[in-house]
């Protein structure tokens, strides 16, 4: 492999969690007596900072009300998220290939770390990821590079030895702001054309195309 360190986003990069995320939004909105939004509209918020996604989906802007909605969402996520989150077919083989090559692998995501850990534990593949940096570990969301910089500090990696892989412009911006290479994977809601305005070393359809 070309790099020594491979850092990944989670939702829409390693997994399809659309059913879990949209389902949690719809259930929470029903509990709040808010009108349902179309599935395809809600899924476009996947990868956004969660509070921003709540505002976009529900229209709630008051900080206290957003926090209350988030707490209700998380309660529903305890039931719905992990069972409705599925690795893409080439995720596990790709991670196995990276580990067999001696690479360090990590996840930097706006999703909570414990939720990501739940998925890896459920599928018995925690050994494929060296560490996870989730939303509870940072104070700023992508495209702020804080999470990536934490991973760089933790590993002591030379930025030239690191590739960040993600499916959104938030991911592309975070890699750019951290000064590391970026590979875009087209398994999310972002098109190839949208990625062209950001620095990248690869735009790929599936993870197994990583170099």
Residue pairs with C-beta under 8 A, 6 or more apart in sequence:
1 97
1 98
1 101
1 103
1 210
1 211
2 163
2 211
3 103
3 161
3 162
3 163
3 181
4 102
4 103
4 104
4 157
4 161
4 162
5 103
5 104
5 105
5 106
5 155
5 157
5 161
5 162
5 163
6 98
6 103
6 104
6 105
6 106
6 162
6 163
6 165
6 210
7 105
7 106
7 107
7 108
7 148
7 151
7 162
7 163
7 164
7 165
7 180
8 14
8 105
8 106
8 107
8 108
8 164
8 165
8 166
9 47
9 107
9 108
9 109
9 164
9 165
9 166
9 167
9 168
9 171
10 17
10 107
10 109
10 111
10 116
11 17
11 21
11 46
11 47
11 109
11 111
11 167
11 188
12 18
12 46
12 47
12 167
12 168
12 187
12 188
12 189
13 165
13 166
13 167
13 171
13 185
13 187
13 188
13 207
14 87
14 88
14 91
14 107
14 207
15 85
15 86
15 87
15 88
15 91
15 119
16 85
16 86
16 88
16 187
17 46
17 81
17 84
17 85
17 86
17 111
18 43
18 46
19 84
19 85
20 77
20 80
20 81
20 82
20 83
20 84
20 85
21 42
21 43
21 46
21 81
22 39
22 42
22 43
23 76
23 80
23 84
24 73
24 76
24 77
24 80
24 81
25 37
25 42
25 57
25 73
26 36
26 37
26 39
26 42
27 76
27 80
28 69
28 72
28 73
28 76
29 35
29 36
29 37
29 57
29 58
30 36
31 72
32 58
32 69
32 72
34 58
37 57
41 57
42 57
43 189
44 189
45 52
45 53
45 56
45 57
46 53
46 188
46 189
47 110
47 166
47 167
47 168
47 170
47 171
47 188
47 189
48 56
48 110
48 170
49 110
49 141
49 142
50 70
50 73
50 110
50 135
51 66
51 70
52 141
54 60
54 66
54 69
54 70
54 73
55 61
55 66
58 69
60 66
60 69
74 112
77 115
81 115
81 118
82 115
82 118
82 119
82 122
85 119
87 119
87 123
88 187
88 206
88 207
90 206
90 207
90 208
91 207
92 123
92 125
92 128
93 208
94 207
94 208
94 210
95 105
95 125
95 128
95 129
96 128
98 105
98 210
99 105
99 127
99 128
104 130
104 155
104 157
105 128
105 129
105 130
106 129
106 130
106 131
106 132
106 133
106 151
106 155
107 116
107 129
107 131
107 132
107 133
107 134
108 133
108 142
108 147
108 148
108 150
108 151
108 164
108 174
109 116
109 132
109 133
109 134
109 135
109 147
110 134
110 135
110 141
110 142
110 170
111 134
111 135
112 134
112 135
112 136
113 132
113 133
113 134
113 135
113 136
113 137
114 134
114 136
115 134
116 132
116 134
117 126
117 132
120 126
120 128
120 129
131 151
131 154
133 147
133 150
133 151
135 141
137 147
137 150
138 144
138 146
138 147
138 150
139 146
140 146
141 170
142 170
142 171
142 173
142 174
143 169
143 170
143 171
143 172
143 173
143 174
143 176
143 177
144 174
144 177
145 174
145 175
145 177
145 178
145 179
147 174
148 164
148 174
148 175
148 178
148 180
149 178
151 157
152 159
152 162
152 178
152 180
159 178
159 179
159 180
160 181
162 180
162 181
163 180
163 181
163 182
163 183
163 201
163 210
164 171
164 174
164 175
164 178
164 180
164 181
164 182
164 183
165 171
165 182
165 183
165 184
165 185
165 207
165 210
166 172
166 174
166 175
166 182
166 183
166 184
166 185
167 184
167 185
167 186
167 187
167 188
167 189
167 190
168 188
168 189
168 190
169 190
169 194
169 195
169 198
171 182
171 184
172 182
172 184
172 195
172 198
172 199
172 200
173 198
175 181
175 182
175 199
176 182
176 198
176 199
181 199
181 200
181 201
182 198
182 199
182 200
182 201
183 200
183 201
183 202
183 203
183 204
183 210
184 190
184 192
184 195
184 198
184 200
184 202
184 203
184 204
185 204
185 205
185 206
185 207
186 192
186 203
186 204
186 205
187 205
187 206
187 207
192 203
195 203
202 209
202 210
202 211
204 210
